[in-house]
Amino acid sequence: MYEVQIMGTGSFVPEQIIKNDCLSNFVDTNDEWISSRTGIKERRISSGENTSDLAIGAAKEAIEDANITADEIDLIVVATTTPDFFMPSTACLVQKGIEAYNATCFDISAACTGFIYALNVGFQFVRSGQSKTALIIGADTNSKIIDWSDRNTCVLFGDGAGAVVLRRSDEKGIIHIDTGSDGRGDELLFCPGVNVKNPFVEELDEKKQFMHMNGKEVFRFSTTVVPQTIEKLLKKSSYSIDDIKYFLLHQANARIMEAVAKKMNIDTKKFYKNIHNYGNTSAGTIPIALNEMDKGGLLKKKDLLVLAGFGGGLTWGSALVQWNK
Ligand code: UT7
């Protein structure tokens, strides 16, 4: 088995900034409610860019940061629940956009946990020797599946993408990844697909392709499952909570991060937050924040990080990473 390092990070978000106050044009809400209940101040919303455009932007930055050429990439995995098309995959569109024609490309659907799942796939491919250089992306254009008349969801989400380049290495990098799913929670957070409609089936009512969420239950689920996955992750490695420099959680709600910190008795300062600027970009939150931490000089060689995601499915997962970039 090989060691697997994160060699480069990148992110890309639409230019258009939508502040909380602007949302009161669509729904009965205000900045005070959104800021105090979620920590969100503004989010980026597409002016026409689709998920592949965001993913390509993030990929280009990660490739440059890793100091590699696109033809060295032999695997592209995109985590998204808002692909441009049912087919081809967003990963194939990225391949064309960055001209990485030596890669095998596919998408992964695990909602807001998508980046952790995709990272795990890349980790296993590189670790086993099947892949040498993998491009792993989390990208979502949530604005196209949001019901802009539903204040329970439309204030929470934004659009954006983040990417990492993984490479075979002699030094430690990704140490361990823990993932889990519970399909019994399918109705807590979902977005309908296309109805079965053919000459042999009676037509059903057209389902609106909007995201639906039971916020309270998802809040309860996330504050339960995140401590569990992190504890499991650390138990499988030889590290303890005190060894970890930063916890980078999926940015869904600042109050979720505070509740997890309190439950696990960890200083909230160790939890990196950028939700105020981007809202919840689903599969994009973790790699966007990782890129920000990297560019901001927060990460030093040998630092230990825990990344943790949770979301629709239900799904969850966490990764223990030693920063050796
Ligand atoms: O990435 C996917 C994972 N998603 C999440 O992790 C989201 C998890 N859930 C949450 O973050 C929180 O549950 C929410 C932010 C969605 C909601 O916060 P809450 O503190 O659970 O609020 P609530 O749903 O209990 O609503 C409280 C009140 C309600 O009014 P009444 O019934 O008390 O009169 C809501 O109708 O706030 C009202 N409300 C709003 N008011 C102004 C709900 N949304 C809004 C809004 N603006 N946007």
Residues whose N, C-alpha, C, O or C-beta is under 5 A from the ligand:
A	BS01	UT7	D28 T29 N30 W33 R37 T38 C112 R151 N152 V155 G215 K216 V218 F219 A252 N253 N280 F310 G311
